[in-house]
């Protein structure tokens, strides 16, 4: 049966490439005008390229969805109810109630894209195509292998071993397929990465398309996961009774074998990325200043796309593979997550547990039990904090561009403050609170807003203007962190310290002082949490390290800020932050009104839906469901 491929982009390309024929009298012989025969696609390089380009849509907006993976971790809280995130965080998901599912990792969505990759590989690996330029063929094949490996890696890191499908199914095929083991899936993804790297080596790197380096970065990530506690079954069984009681642990990890060799493979894969890539300012021998560290981190997050003053466009060298945007309909991250007092939606707001984990700038821990730190919690913190979190009193964009002349100081207001009005003292709720005068229903529950990935260009009004900051699927520092982790686990502590310090020096932080393997592991995990925040790392890291109960399972905390007049001081509207006028009090509070979080070991792996189990009788469910 001849397949028909529907794709608006392919159709437009076809009209330009092949021309549009005149009207035909034999109407029954005409191909539907919005479809192109698959035979034509693989005879024309432009159409074949358009087909592969469409597969990239399976990446969607990367991590810039309205609901973010950070909000099923101890990074952020999703502000709006009834989206299914709360079901994940309470451990109540099951095969009939999956909770939030994103189209960048959903089971059926990934297999739809894998099918397109399989079609590409099948057609371009044979002789039944009209593409004679081997360079073009290698480019498209390399992209298809990378994308297939990426989609499988998404499935595997959420659900463990899945059926490995490499053929192009027809309607008459048997769709009942057993799950492959976790080890088989890892080996398959690694092979796709190796094939992609080989095919793409020497090819010009095109913005927004994959490359040999991106393939090596994906390989580094999946091998790091493969070596981790969750996927070493003897270790996982010792840490979880749910996994210990599962009859098919081969779907979750390695039953036996030399774990140290897996760490060595992960280390080698990470080093290959480091040797081939460039990174940004990771050759420093001493810390940058705090101000420069903040700028460095902000520049990295901007991916070379911001025109804000001080942002270094050279930081684009850090980005290995990103999702780029061209218009507002694609990219509304600032609108999704910005402060409600700027007419934004405050979607994924940092929680107190994250804020509290930022060290002081001298490298010592922050503590609410320290009176000096409690009285001024946002002073002298890790410079990355100021490039990641918007807190009460933080300077932000010109508010009058979107909300009127209500805040000439352009500061975040998440507290409740005294104000003098008609000779009386009244209580004023900040513009960015849930009691504020501007879109209060979109206010943060946590008392914080995200800064990272929002373009700080003061000319960009997040509520109504596009920003073009790319989503970093892979960046150089992730490979460095992978290398550090594998070095710690293989006992190469000197290498781990060297690279940990380079990351910290770029951020304006001092060298680490830990020296034992255990202490370095703790320092490393903290550093990865801070450096890679909001980049879809923490949810997976906490699970693969099997520390989810004490991290993801914690109740969220928020900050209550009050400002009371000092003796003899006063202020009338408009309010602005002023420590000479106010005594500010900062009170961390446990939040349960919006979510009550609880970890259940079954959520180390997501369930297969009831519908998928019904459709595929060979599909064995994950433990605990």
SVG drawing of the C-alpha trace seen along z (x, -y; Angstrom):
<svg xmlns="http://www.w3.org/2000/svg" viewBox="-13 -63 58 75">
<polyline fill="none" stroke="black" stroke-width="0.4" points="0.0,0.0 1.4,-3.4 1.8,-5.7 0.6,-9.3 2.5,-11.9 0.6,-14.9 2.8,-17.9 2.1,-21.5 5.8,-22.4 6.5,-19.6 3.6,-20.7 4.8,-24.3 8.3,-23.1 6.9,-20.8 5.1,-23.6 8.3,-25.6 10.4,-22.7 8.2,-20.8 5.9,-23.5 2.1,-23.4 0.6,-21.6 -2.5,-22.9 -6.0,-21.5 -6.6,-17.9 -9.8,-16.5 -9.1,-13.1 -10.1,-14.3 -10.1,-10.8 -6.3,-10.5 -5.3,-13.6 -3.4,-13.3 -5.2,-15.2 -3.9,-18.8 -2.7,-18.8 -0.7,-15.5 2.3,-14.2 3.0,-10.6 5.9,-9.1 7.5,-8.0 8.0,-11.6 9.4,-12.7 12.4,-10.3 13.2,-11.2 13.8,-14.9 16.4,-16.2 14.4,-19.2 11.4,-17.2 13.4,-14.7 15.0,-17.5 11.6,-19.0 10.4,-15.6 13.3,-15.4 12.9,-19.0 9.3,-18.2 10.6,-15.5 12.2,-18.3 8.7,-19.4 8.8,-16.4 11.1,-18.6 8.3,-21.1 9.4,-24.1 12.0,-22.1 11.6,-22.8 9.7,-26.0 6.2,-24.5 3.7,-26.4 4.0,-23.6 7.7,-22.9 9.5,-19.8 10.9,-22.1 7.5,-22.1 7.6,-18.3 10.9,-18.8 12.1,-20.9 12.8,-23.8 9.4,-25.4 5.7,-25.4 3.2,-25.6 0.8,-28.4 -2.4,-27.3 -4.6,-24.4 -6.0,-21.4 -3.2,-20.8 -2.1,-17.4 1.2,-18.5 -0.2,-18.2 -1.1,-14.5 2.5,-13.7 3.8,-15.6 1.4,-13.8 2.3,-10.4 -1.2,-9.6 -0.7,-9.1 -1.7,-5.7 -2.4,-4.0 -5.8,-5.7 -4.8,-9.1 -1.4,-10.0 -1.4,-13.6 0.4,-16.1 2.0,-14.7 4.1,-16.9 4.3,-16.5 8.1,-16.4 8.1,-13.1 4.7,-11.6 4.6,-7.9 2.5,-8.1 4.1,-11.4 7.6,-9.9 6.6,-6.8 5.0,-9.0 8.3,-10.8 10.3,-7.5 8.2,-6.2 9.1,-9.2 12.8,-8.6 12.4,-4.9 10.9,-5.9 13.8,-8.3 16.4,-5.7 14.7,-3.0 14.4,-5.1 17.8,-6.7 19.7,-3.6 18.6,-1.7 18.7,-2.5 15.1,-3.2 15.5,-7.0 16.6,-9.7 19.2,-11.4 22.5,-10.9 24.5,-13.4 26.0,-11.2 26.8,-14.3 23.1,-15.2 22.1,-11.6 24.6,-11.4 23.4,-14.7 19.7,-13.6 20.5,-10.1 22.7,-11.5 19.9,-13.8 17.4,-10.9 19.6,-8.7 20.2,-11.5 16.5,-12.3 15.5,-8.7 18.1,-8.3 16.8,-11.4 13.1,-10.4 14.1,-6.9 16.1,-8.5 13.1,-10.6 11.0,-7.4 13.7,-5.5 14.5,-8.1 10.8,-8.4 9.7,-4.8 12.7,-2.5 13.0,0.1 10.5,-0.3 9.8,1.6 12.5,0.8 10.8,0.3 13.1,0.0 10.8,1.2 8.0,-0.8 4.8,0.8 1.9,1.3 -1.7,1.8 -1.4,5.6 1.4,6.0 1.2,7.3 1.5,4.4 2.0,6.6 5.7,6.0 7.5,6.8 9.6,4.3 13.3,4.4 15.5,4.5 16.9,1.2 20.4,2.4 19.2,3.1 17.6,-0.4 20.8,-2.1 22.9,-0.2 20.5,-1.1 20.6,-4.8 24.3,-4.7 24.5,-3.1 22.2,-5.8 24.5,-8.4 27.6,-6.8 26.0,-6.5 24.8,-10.1 28.2,-11.3 29.9,-9.4 27.5,-10.6 27.6,-14.2 31.3,-14.6 32.7,-17.2 29.3,-18.6 28.7,-22.3 26.8,-23.0 23.4,-24.6 21.6,-26.7 18.8,-24.7 19.8,-21.4 21.8,-18.6 25.5,-17.9 28.1,-15.3 28.8,-17.1 25.1,-17.0 25.1,-13.2 28.1,-12.8 26.3,-14.9 23.3,-12.7 25.6,-9.6 27.2,-11.2 23.9,-11.8 22.4,-8.3 25.6,-6.6 25.6,-8.7 22.0,-7.6 23.0,-4.0 25.7,-4.1 23.4,-5.7 21.9,-4.1 18.4,-3.8 19.6,-1.7 21.9,0.6 19.3,3.1 21.2,4.4 21.5,0.9 18.0,-0.1 16.5,3.0 18.4,2.1 16.9,-1.4 13.4,-0.7 11.0,2.1 8.8,1.3 11.7,2.1 12.8,5.0 9.4,6.6 9.2,6.1 9.2,9.3 10.9,7.8 13.8,5.6 15.6,6.0 13.3,3.3 14.5,0.9 18.3,1.4 21.3,3.7 20.9,6.9 24.6,7.5 27.9,6.5 30.8,4.2 29.3,1.0 32.7,-0.7 33.1,0.0 29.7,-1.8 31.0,-4.8 34.2,-4.7 32.2,-4.6 30.2,-7.6 33.4,-9.5 34.9,-8.7 31.8,-9.8 31.7,-13.1 35.4,-13.8 34.8,-13.2 32.3,-16.1 34.7,-18.3 37.5,-17.6 35.4,-18.4 33.4,-21.3 34.4,-24.8 32.3,-25.9 32.4,-29.4 35.0,-30.7 35.9,-27.4 39.6,-27.9 39.8,-30.3 42.2,-29.7 40.5,-32.0 37.0,-33.3 35.5,-36.1 34.1,-39.0 30.6,-38.5 29.2,-41.0 31.0,-39.4 29.9,-35.9 26.3,-37.0 26.8,-38.4 28.5,-35.2 25.7,-33.0 23.1,-35.3 25.0,-35.3 25.0,-31.5 21.3,-31.4 20.7,-33.8 22.4,-31.6 23.8,-34.5 20.4,-35.9 19.8,-38.8 20.6,-42.4 20.4,-43.4 23.3,-45.6 26.2,-43.6 25.2,-40.2 28.1,-38.5 27.1,-37.0 30.2,-34.9 28.5,-32.7 26.7,-31.0 29.8,-28.7 28.3,-27.0 25.2,-25.9 25.6,-22.5 22.1,-22.0 19.2,-24.4 15.6,-25.1 15.5,-28.5 12.4,-30.7 11.3,-33.1 8.0,-34.6 5.8,-35.1 3.4,-32.3 6.4,-29.9 8.0,-31.5 6.1,-33.0 8.3,-31.9 8.4,-35.4 4.6,-35.7 4.2,-32.2 6.5,-32.8 7.0,-36.6 5.6,-38.6 1.8,-39.1 2.4,-42.8 3.7,-43.1 0.6,-41.3 2.3,-37.9 1.1,-34.5 3.7,-33.5 3.5,-29.9 6.5,-28.1 7.8,-30.1 10.9,-29.2 10.2,-27.7 11.9,-28.5 13.7,-25.1 15.6,-26.2 16.3,-29.7 17.6,-28.5 20.1,-26.2 22.0,-29.1 25.2,-29.5 26.6,-32.8 29.1,-34.3 32.0,-33.1 30.9,-29.5 29.3,-29.0 25.7,-27.7 22.8,-30.1 20.8,-29.5 17.6,-31.0 19.1,-30.4 21.8,-32.9 20.4,-36.2 22.4,-38.4 21.4,-36.2 17.7,-36.1 17.5,-39.8 19.0,-40.3 18.4,-37.0 19.1,-38.3 22.4,-39.9 25.8,-38.4 24.5,-35.2 25.9,-33.0 25.9,-35.3 23.9,-32.8 21.0,-33.5 20.6,-37.0 20.5,-35.7 17.9,-33.0 15.4,-34.4 13.4,-37.5 12.8,-38.3 11.2,-41.1 13.0,-44.4 14.9,-43.0 15.2,-45.5 13.4,-44.5 12.1,-46.0 10.3,-49.3 6.8,-48.6 5.2,-51.6 5.6,-50.0 2.8,-47.5 1.2,-48.4 1.2,-52.2 3.2,-54.5 2.5,-52.6 6.1,-51.7 8.8,-54.2 11.5,-52.2 10.7,-49.1 11.2,-46.6 9.6,-43.3 7.0,-43.6 6.0,-40.3 5.4,-41.6 2.9,-43.5 4.1,-47.0 3.0,-49.9 2.0,-53.0 0.9,-56.5 -2.5,-57.5 -4.6,-60.4 -2.7,-60.6 -3.2,-56.9 -1.0,-53.9 -2.5,-51.3 -1.3,-47.9 -0.4,-47.8 -0.1,-44.5 2.7,-44.4 1.9,-44.7 3.3,-41.2 1.3,-39.4 -1.9,-37.5 -3.5,-40.4 -2.1,-43.0 -4.0,-45.4 -2.7,-43.9 -3.9,-40.4 -3.9,-39.1 -5.1,-35.7 -1.8,-35.2 0.3,-36.0 3.1,-33.8 2.3,-31.5 5.9,-31.3 6.9,-35.0 9.5,-34.5 9.6,-34.7 11.9,-33.2 14.6,-35.3 16.6,-32.7 15.7,-32.4 13.7,-35.6 15.4,-38.1 16.4,-41.0 16.3,-43.5 14.3,-46.4 12.8,-47.0 11.1,-43.6 7.7,-43.6 7.2,-40.0 3.4,-40.2 3.1,-41.2 6.5,-41.0 8.5,-37.9 11.8,-36.9 14.2,-34.6 16.2,-32.9 16.9,-29.3 16.1,-26.2 19.4,-24.4 18.8,-20.7 22.5,-20.2 25.1,-22.6 28.8,-22.2 28.7,-22.5 26.3,-19.5 29.0,-17.3 31.6,-18.8 29.2,-18.0 28.8,-14.5 32.6,-14.1 32.9,-15.3 30.3,-12.9 31.9,-9.9 35.3,-11.0 34.0,-11.1 32.5,-7.6 35.7,-6.2 37.8,-7.7 39.5,-10.3 38.9,-13.1 41.6,-15.5 39.9,-15.7 36.5,-16.3 37.9,-19.1 39.6,-20.8 36.4,-21.0 34.1,-21.8 36.3,-24.8 36.3,-25.9 32.5,-26.0 32.4,-27.8 35.1,-30.3 33.1,-31.3 30.1,-32.0 32.2,-34.1 32.3,-31.4 35.3,-30.2 37.0,-26.8 35.5,-23.8 37.1,-22.6 35.8,-19.1 38.3,-16.3 36.8,-12.9 34.7,-11.0 31.5,-11.3 31.9,-15.0 32.7,-15.7 29.7,-13.8 27.6,-16.1 29.3,-19.2 28.9,-18.1 25.2,-17.3 24.6,-20.8 26.6,-22.4 24.7,-20.6 21.4,-21.6 22.4,-25.3 24.1,-25.4 21.5,-23.5 18.4,-24.8 15.3,-25.0 17.0,-22.9 15.1,-19.7 17.9,-18.1 16.8,-18.0 13.7,-15.8 15.8,-13.1 18.8,-13.6 16.9,-13.2 15.3,-10.0 18.5,-8.4 20.4,-9.2 17.4,-7.8 17.2,-10.8 13.7,-11.7 12.0,-11.0 14.1,-13.7 14.1,-16.1 11.2,-15.9 8.9,-14.6 9.4,-17.6 6.5,-20.1 7.2,-23.3 8.1,-26.5 7.4,-30.1 8.5,-33.4 6.3,-35.9 7.7,-39.4 6.4,-42.3 7.6,-45.9 6.9,-48.0 7.8,-51.6 10.9,-52.3 10.4,-54.7 10.0,-58.2 9.9,-57.0 7.1,-57.1 6.3,-56.6 3.3,-57.2 2.4,-55.8 4.0,-54.7 5.8,-52.2 9.4,-51.2 11.9,-49.1 13.9,-51.1 15.7,-49.5 16.2,-53.0 12.4,-53.4 11.3,-49.9 12.1,-47.1 11.6,-44.1 10.8,-40.7 11.2,-37.5 9.4,-34.4 9.7,-31.0 6.4,-29.2 5.5,-25.7 3.0,-25.7 0.2,-23.1 -2.8,-25.1 -1.7,-24.8 0.0,-21.4 0.6,-18.7 3.7,-16.8 4.4,-13.2 6.9,-10.9 5.9,-7.4 8.6,-5.0 6.4,-3.9 7.0,-7.2 10.7,-6.5 9.2,-5.3 6.0,-6.6 3.2,-4.2 2.2,-3.0 -1.4,-4.1 -4.2,-1.7 -4.9,-2.4 -1.3,-1.4 -1.6,1.8 -4.9,2.7 -3.4,2.0 -0.2,4.0 -0.8,7.1 2.9,7.8 3.6,4.5 4.4,5.3 3.5,2.5 6.1,0.7 6.3,1.5 3.8,0.2 1.0,-0.3"/>
</svg>
